[in-house]
Amino acid sequence: MNLYEIIQDTKTHYCLECGKCSSICPISRYDPQYSPRVMIEDALFGFEEELIHNHKLFSCLTCYACQLKCPSDVDYPLFIRKTRELAAAAGEHGDYAHSGTLQSLVGLMARSSIKQRRFEWFSNSYRTSESSDVMLFIGCSPYFEPVFEDIPVRTLDIAEASLKILNSLGIEPLVHPDEKCCGHDALWLGDMETFRILAEHNAAIIKESGVKKLIFFCPEGYRTFKLDYPNYVKLDCEVMHISEFLAQRLETEGLRFNEVKKKVTYQDPCRLGRHLGIYDAPRKVLASIPGIELVEMEHIREDSICCGTSCFTNCDSYSKQIRVGRLVEAKATGAETLITSCPKCQTHFKCAMVARGEEKGPEVEIEVMDLANLVANAIGG
Amino acid sequence: MAEFEPQIIAFCCNWCTYAAADLAGTSRVHYPPNVKIVRVMCSGMVNPIYVLKAFESGADGVLVAGCNLVDCYYLDGPVKCDAMFAILKKLVHILGLEDERLRREMISASEGVVFARVVEEMVEGLKKLGPAPFKVKKGAVV
């Protein structure tokens, strides 16, 4: 694929240069050097070299805020993804956060067939079954735990909460010991080779296990399986986010929760919200828990603001400014807890609250919690 | 078929372990030639990514060695190294790699014999384990 084809594919040539993308872009708000409009302009002028060697190419959060506002319906995030493929082929990559540990782990996972020890955290208090119709995708959570232990983020808590929820609904899900990273980061960083290996592997193990429904607690995995996998592999099962699944069950089975007294606000993760249009399901789940008072932030639903980093790349001071801005907004609602349904949103918000190497303390402190954890608490026992 | 010769990458701190490896050489202590030394200024700078990259590039085992806790040139290098090594060990464990492929040692500048012994032990252990299970990334060479 060359730049001309990318322009054709993403309807970039319809650009009116109105600059709506740059005015809505959360990065452009803080970083004067980053502008989606200028990137598009570079592409249209045929400045391919400048574009693929532009360091800011990897700054885009692919949060889809611009795409929803574009009057010409230019698919800017897809344009970025495809251009990153060109850049990656030319040996370019962004600045990896955590020195690239996470990207390297994904690569090692893809290029080996060893048995991972993914489930040593697993306690016997949860029921799972190897012949279940439902599978819970755990994804990269076990790897996040050691990397982010200083923040501290407990991603496996979300996995355990999800298991608890499914168990309480009478479902004994399959948790597959051989699953690998969904390949979301590899795909959005332009590393197609790694993505293909991972997609083929995951599709194969899912086909072999014969599950009918795949449940995610991570919107990134959900998006990748739902929108990206069908372009590369055949997947014969329904995919669902845990909040969607819960909302569905609320209707059909009339679930009842215990009372949890809390004033909360909700962060729409971009992959779940703008990418897939799921705004109501998590809110419905929140509304069904007695004692929960949901107060909305200034920017919600389609206008929600991203948590500041994607793919653990180009995480800089602007990313932190985006996060702090969002946390200030959350705090302004008077809520005591910020609920999100993405482990990565949680990681990024918690990271922003830890002041590293700075003498001043954290600027904004608010409890950040995953929706699955809140629901698990409401189930009790 | 020739016997499997493991490749070991050793991250050695400039002040202690690198000097120890040097001492092993000048004192004519024999040790297997399977080890490739990467000199770093301090073992505290060995980020998990260094070790993961070594595995990516085809290493079968990795040794991270530096000063003892009491005689670090930069005072608290080994403490930092231990903290990072703990994270690394957990990651590599989840990845499914045998714990023996990674080794953390504190070898002071006068312990050339210890360095030779550690390398010998590692080579012996890795010969039993066989090659690391990762396909080498394109373009990477050890």
Interface residues (C-beta under 8 A of the other chain):
Chain A: H98 S99 G100 T101 S104 L105 G107 L108 M109 R111 S112 S113 I114 K115 Q116 R117 R118 E120 P142 Y143 E145 P146 V147 E149
Chain B: N47 P48 I49 L52 K53 F55 E56 I87 K90 L91 H93 I94 L95 G96 L97 P133 F134 K135 V136 K137
